[in-house]
Amino acid sequence: MKNVLVIYYSQSGQLESIARNIAKPFLNSEEINLTFHEIQLEKPFPFPWNKESFFDAFPESFLQIPTALKPVPEEILNTKFDLVLFHYQVWYLSPSIPINSFLKSDDAKKILNNTPVITISGSRNMWIMAQEKIKVLLRKVNANLVGNVAMVDRVGNLISVITIVEWMFSGVKKKYLGIFPLPGVSEKDIQESSQFGEIMLDSLQKDNLTQLQPKLVEAGAVKISSYLVTVDKTANKIFNKWSNIIYKNQKNRKQLLKVFNVYLFLAIWLISPIVYILHLITYPLKLKTIKKETQYYQGV
């Protein structure tokens, strides 16, 4: 009997749905003892968000400043797990505050120490640099990253900005104005994610987790957009400056967040289309670099 732990934090319920669908093969196996743990905060973030709270979470999200969590049950802390399925959201190009807080906790050090971990993200579309930050945090708790699945909203970048924002501020997953696509990871992708669970279970039962990631990639678990990689890297540099300015100037925090809000609007709707056009023009000149980056980011 192998012990498997599923860890997640979900506001809207989307990531929990992903977690439970990926876990279906484990639940159906008599050889697996499966445990779910939802990360919970002492002071929860609102959902749906309001505009003020949404932007107020920016500095701490990007700078990966932890907050207080409710303790993990003793039963989990006292169990040695053979595999952990670690589900996370991306907030402002970084692991969400609840996820970051967990990975920096003593509980995480105890649970994940010398333990195989598979990361599963559910995001709008940019997860690359957040995953790089997750890798650093996992190394610090001596976890062994053996696999990664990145589930994203497949619609166009600017369209998903509209639909996701509407969902986050209304709390209702619906077709905005009756014409836009549903926000978030598609229900079809969520339901079909159980195939990734089957691959994970098979590798665990065969004690061959070192060869897991190529099988997940072959099944479509990680798809890379070279354009979004470029945007993610560039935006991280810009967010680093903004977050530090805001965090270090608490007296002017509200005013600075309003300025950041305006900047973000302009960056999304004016700057990103220009970046996309430039990316298309220079694409042939960067093929070798793009191929190398794609292989790296699809791995662990």
N, C-alpha and C positions, 0 to 999 in steps of 0.2 A: 504493500500500500504506500503510495507516494502522496505527500502533502503539498497542495498547491494553494497559494494565496492570491486573491484578486484584490488589488488596491485601486481606488478611484475617488475622484471628487467631481461632483456633477451638480450644476445649478439648474439647468433646464431639463435634465433627465436624459439628454442625448448621449453623454459619455457613459452613463449607467447602462443604457440600452446597448451600446457597443460592447461594453464589458460583459454583459450577460449573454449576448449572442456569440461572442468569441469563446466564452466559457462553456457553451452547450456541449461540445464533445467531452469535456472534462466532467461535466455533470452526469453525462450518460455512461461514463466508465465506472465500473465497479472496482477498478484498481486505483481510483483517485479519491482522496479526501479533500474536497474543495471548500475553501473558506472565503467569504467576501468581507472586505473592510472598507467602509466609506469614511474618508477623512472628514472630520467635522471641526469647525472653528469655534472658539469660545465666543467670539462676536462675529456672526455670519455676515457675509456681504449680501446686499439686497438683490432680489430677483423678482420681477424685472428691475433693471437698473434705472435710476434717474440720471440725467445728464451730469449733475454735480458729482455724484458718487462714482460714476463711470470714469470720469477724467481724474478724480481725486486718487484713484487706485494706480494711476500711471507711474509716479516716481518709485514707489515701493515695489511695484511689479517688476519694472525694468531693472532696478538695482538689487533685486532679489533679497529684500529685507523681510525676514520672517515675522509671523504673528503667532499668537497663542492658539494652540489646538487642544481639543479634548483628548484625554489619554486613550491610547490603544488598549483594548481589553487584555487582561493578563493571560487569557487563554491563547491569544495570538502571540504575545511576547514570549510565552514559554514553549512555543512549538518551533521546531526546526523544519523549515520548508525546503522542498526539493526544487521549487520553481515559484517565482513571483511574477504575475502579470500586472504591470504597473501602468495605469491609464492616467493621462494628464491632458489638461487644456493649455493653450497658449494665450497669455495675456500680454499685450504690448511687446511681442516678439521674445518673450521670456516664459519660462514655466510659471503657471499661475501662482499667486501668493500662497494658497493652501498647499499646493504641491511642493513649492520651494521650502515652505515652513516644515513640512513633514520630512523632507530629505535632509534638513539641517537639524533634526531632532535626535535625541538620544534613542527614542523608540526605533527610528529608522536604522541607526547604527546596530541595534540589537537584531532587528528582523532581517536586514539585508546583508549583514556581514557574511562574506564568503558564500553568497547565495546567487544562483543564476537568475537573472532578471530579463524579462522581455518588456520593452516600452511600447505603449500603444497611445498615439496621440489622436485627438479629434479636434480639428482646427478649421478656420476659414480657408486658408491656403498656405500661409507662411509658417513653417515649423522648423526649418533647417537649423537656424541659429539657436532656437530654443532647445532642440535636441542636443546640440553641442554643449549647451549649458547643463543639460541633464546628465550628459556623460561625465562632466567634471564632478557634479554632486554625487553621482553613483560611485565614482572612484574614491571619493573622500570617505564613504561609508563601507568601502571594501566590497562592493557588490560586483558581480560578474555579468556584464551586459552581453547577452547571447543572441538577442533578436530585437527587431524594431518593425512596427507597423505604423504607417502614417495615413490616417483617414481624413479626407478633406472635402470641402464643398467644391464640386467640379464645375460650377458655372464660372463665367468670366470674372476677372478680378474686380472691376468696377461695379458690376451687377451685384456681386456678393457683398460688397460694402453696403449697398442700399438694403438688401434683404436681411443681412445679419444685424445691422443696427436697428432696424424696425423690430426684429425679434427680441433683441436684448432689452429694448425700451418698452415694448408692449407685453412681453412674456408669453405671447401667443405665436405659435409656429403656423403661419398661414401665407398664402400667396398675396403679397403686398399689392394693393389696388386691384387685386383679382387678375393681374397680368404677369407679375413677376414670378419666377420659379420659387418653390419652397426653399427656405433658408437652411443652411447647415448640410451635414453629410446626408446624402439621399437615403431614403428608407430601404431602397434596393441594396445599396452598398452595406448598410448596417445588417440587414438580414443575411446577406451573402458572406459577411465577415466570419461566420462560423467555419468557413473553409480554412481560414488562418488558424483557428483553434484546432482543427483536425491535424494540420501540419505540426503545430506545436506539441500536441499530445503524442503524435507518432514519434517525434524526435525525443521526447522525454521518456517514453516507454522503451525506446531503443538505446537510451543513455548516449545520445549522439547530438547534444545541443550545439556542439561546435560547428556543425554543418547546417544549422537551422536557417540562418539568414539568407543564403542563396536560394533555398527552397521558397521562402516567403517572397523574395523578390520575383522569382519566376512566376509566382501566383498573383503578382500585381499588388503586393502589400506596400511597396514604396515606389512612387513615381516622382521623378524630379523635373521641375521646370527651371531651365537655366536662367530665364528672365526673373523668376521669383527669387532665385538664389542671389542674383545681383541686387535686387531691391531689398531683400532681407539684410544682406551685409551692409549696404549703404545706409539703410534706415537704422540699423543698430548703432552705427557711428553717430548719427544725428540724435537718436534717442538718448545716447549716453550723455551728450552735452546738455540736452534739455532736462533730463531727470536729475542730474547733479545740480544744475542751476536752481531748479524748483525745490529740491529737497534741502539744499543748503540755505535757502531763503524762505524760511517758514512764515515770517511776517508778511511776505508778499505772495504767499502760496496761491491764494485764490485768484489774484490778478494774473500771475504768471501762467496758471492753468488755463485761464481764458485766452491768453495770447497763444499758448500751445494748441488749444482747440482750433483757433483760426489757422495757425500754421499747418496743422494736420489736414484740415480741409483743403487748403491750397496744394499741399504736397500730393494728396490723393488724386485730386481732380485736374490739376494743372501740370505738376512735375512728373508724376508717374506715366502719363501718356507719352511725354517727351522721352523719358527713359526707355519706354517700350520701343518707340520708333528707332532710337539710337541702337538699341539691342539688336533689332532686326537688321539694321545696316551693317553692324560690325560682327554679326553672328558667324559668317564664313571665316573670319579671321581668328575666331576663338574656338574653333571646333576641337582642337587638341586639348585645350584647357577645360572645355565643357565636358568632354568625355572623361577626363581624369576626375573632375569634380563629381560627376554623376556616379562613377564607380565608388568614390569615397563615401558620399552621402547615402548611398543605398546600403552601405555596409554598417558594421557596428564598431 
